[in-house]
Amino acid sequence: MTLAKPLQLTQTNYHSSEANREYFSVSQFKDFMECESKALAKINEEFEESYGNALLVGSYTHAAFESDEAFRTINEENSDVIFKKRGGGKYADFELADLMIETIKNDKFAMFAMEGEKEIILTAELFGVPWKCKIDSINHSRNTFTDLKTTRSLKQRFWSDKYQKYVSFVEAWDYVLQMAMYREIIHQNTGAYYSPYIVAVTKEDPPDKAVLHFDDSRFQFELDFVEHMMDRYIELKAGKTAPSRCEKCAYCRKTKQLKDTVEIGELV
């Protein structure tokens, strides 16, 4: 069966509600993994997740490597959040972001890894449904693509139920899954498998940095994992089955309705 042609994506509508309804994305997949009810509420515009300054700081950092115009625009459009009202420079989050940006820009190897076309939107049909992605940097002459990530520390480890072991921030935040899916989407568009890299910079003072690569053997596990989950997520998004609640996220806290008492031993 041939799917109906979905919405043509642009930089303007990429994050729109219509685009999120028509396409799956890695971020939407991760929303479903975290809490099915929250994911659907976000898609249906019934809930907007609050990230504080985190999203803007991330966009600010990425814009610095997209183009001078993009960085100037984000500063102008968010000047009241970025700059202190009575002078004296930028707020601490953005001063740290500037330090992280400078750390990467002063490293020739990191900048080499990020060479290529910026913020490229690609779509593909995977597991029977349309997917979208936006790639930080893609270099067709090298068959590589690169994503910029910020993290607290390069060496911090996290327990992962998915992998059943302690893992790095890359695995903990499902960046391997992200790279595997982007790699498949790029393959559908180019016919070639590109090599993914992460340019990581830490929120320490001074920041640490690294260019990270992936052994190809990691990707099939992630693709199998996504495929295993997709039947249910497709049904959820189509309204054919009821979502579960995690009872931990902000959406579940906001919409919780008490029905019984809780024995204190269940609190921990």
N, C-alpha and C positions, 0 to 999 in steps of 0.2 A: 504494500500500500504506500502510495506517495503522499507525504504530508503536505498540507496547504502551506504556501510560501509565507513564512512568518515576517514580522516587522523588520524593515530595513534599519539596521542600527547605525547611529551616528554618535559623535561625542556628546551631543545635546541630549539625546533620548536614551543613552546606554543604561543609565540607572533609573529610568522611569518605571512606573508601576506596570505600564503596558508591556515593556520589555521583560520585566521580571515575571509577568504572568506567562508570556509566550516562550521564554527561554529558561532552561536550567543554567546555573553557573556554579563554580566551585563554592563561592560564598553562600549561595542558597542551599547547596547540598550540605554544607557544614551547619547551616541553621537547622535543617531537618535532623541531622545527627544530634544536635544539642537538645532541641525540643520541637517536636512536630507541631504542636499547637502554636508556638511562637512563630515558627516559619510560615505557617499559613496566615496568621494574623498580619505579619509583615507584608506578604504578597497581596492580601486583601485590603491593605491600608487601614487596618484596625489597630495597629500598634507600630509605634516608631521607637526603635531602640535608641537609648541615650548613651553616647560615648564620651560625653564631656568634650574636651579639646582634642581627644586622641585622633579622631578622624581628620580634623583640620590640620593638626600637626603632621599627620601622615601625608595628606595632600600637599601641604606646604613643602615638605621634604622632597616628594616626588616631582613637584613642579620645578624645583631648582635644577633638575636634570633633564626636564622636558624641553624647555626653551626659556630664554630671557623674558619673552613676552608672557608666557604662562606664569612665571614666578612674579613678574610685576603685577599681573592681573590679580593673582590670589592675595597679594599684599594690599592692593587697592580695595578689593571687594570685602576684605576682612580686617581693615585697618583698626577698627574699634576693638577687636579681639586680640590682635597681634601686638599693637603698640599701646604703651601706657598713656593714659589720658592726659597726664600732666607732664609729658616729656620724660626723658630719662631712658629712652630706648624701648626695647621689646620686653614682653612678659617672659618669665623664666622658661616656660615650655619652648618658646620660639628662639630664645637665646641658645638653649641646648640644641635645638634643631639646626641652628646656624653653625654650631660647633661640629655637629655630625656631618653637615653638608661640606664644610671646609675640610674635614678629615678625609672624606672620599675624594673631593676635587683635588686635593694635594697628593693623591696617590695615583701614579701613572698606570699601574697595573689594574686598579679598580676602575679607572676611567676607560681603559682599554676594553675591559670586560663589558662595559655599558655602552660601547659604541654601537650605533644602529638606528633604525627608525623607532620613533617613540610613540607610546600610547596607541598601539595598533590594535584595532578591533577585528576579531575573527569569529566566525560562527561555523558550526558543523553539526551533523546529525550523529549522535552517539546513543546507543542503547534505545533507539527508536524515537528519540525526542531531540529537538533543537537545543544546542548549547551555545553559550557565548563566552568570550574571554577578552580581556584587554591586557595586552602585553607591554610591560615597561619599555623594553628594548629588544628589537629583533634584528639580527644581522644575517641577511640572506647570502652574502658572499662567504661567510664562515659556517653557515648552517647552525647558528647558535641563537639562543634567546636568554635574556637576563632579567631577573626580578630584584628590586631593591627592597631589603627588609631591615627593619629596626628591631632591636631586642635589648633586654636588660643586660645580658651577659652572653658571651659566646660559649662559656663553659657550664652554665647552669643546666641541671638535669631535672627531668620531670618523670613521674610515674605515668605510664600509658596503659590503660585497659585494652586498647586496641592491639598494641604490640606485646602486652604482658611483660614489660620490662621498663627500666629507666631509659629515657631517650633524651636527645638534644631538643632544643627549641624548634628545630626544623621539622622533626617528626611530631613533636607535641602539638604544634599548631597546624598540622596536616599540609605543610608546604611540599612534602614529597608527593602527596596526592595531587596538589595543585599543579606541580610540574608535569606529572604523568598525564593529566588531562589536557593541559596546554600543548604538550608534545603530540598527543593524538589529534587535537584540533588543527595544529600546524600541519601535521602529516596529511590530513584530509584536504587542506588547502594548497599544499605544495608538492605532495607526493614523496617528501623526504622526512626522515626523522631528525629533528634538530636537537642539539645537546643543550640542556638547561644549566644555568648557573644562577647562584644567588650572591649578590653583593650585600653582605651583612655589616651593619654598623651598630655599635652599642650605645646605650643611653648613659654611659659612664662619663666621668670627667677626669682625664681626657678619654674620648671614645676609643674603643677597640674596633678592629675591622678585619674582614676576611672575604675572600672570594671562594665560594663553596661549589663543588661539583658533585655529581651523582653517578654512582655505578648503575649501569643500565638494568642490572638485575633487580633493582628496587621497584621498577615501574609496573611489572605485571601484577604483583601483589595488590598494588593500589587500584589498578583497573579492575581486577577481579572483585575487590572490596566494593567499589562503586557499583559494578554490575549487580552484585548480590543485593544491594539496598534499593536499586532503582525501581523495581516493580512496585514496591510499596509506596515510594515517594511519588511516582507517577499517578497512582491511584489516589493518594492524598491530595495532590495538586488538582486532580480532576474532580474532587469532591465525592469519590466513590467509596471512601472508607473514613472512619472517624479517627482523628489524630489523638495520640497519647500526650500526656502532660508530664513534664519533668519535675514540676513542683519546686524548682530551684531558681529558675531564671526570673528576670524582672517581669515578664509577661505573666507568668504563673503566679507570682506574688501579687500582682495587680488585680488579677481576676479570680483569685482563690475564694471559694465559698466553703466555710467550715461545715462538716457534717458529723463529726464525732470528736471524742477526746483523744489525746495522744499520751501514751505512757512515757515517762521521762527517759527511759532507756532507749527509746526510738529516736531521740534527738541527736544522738552522736553515731 
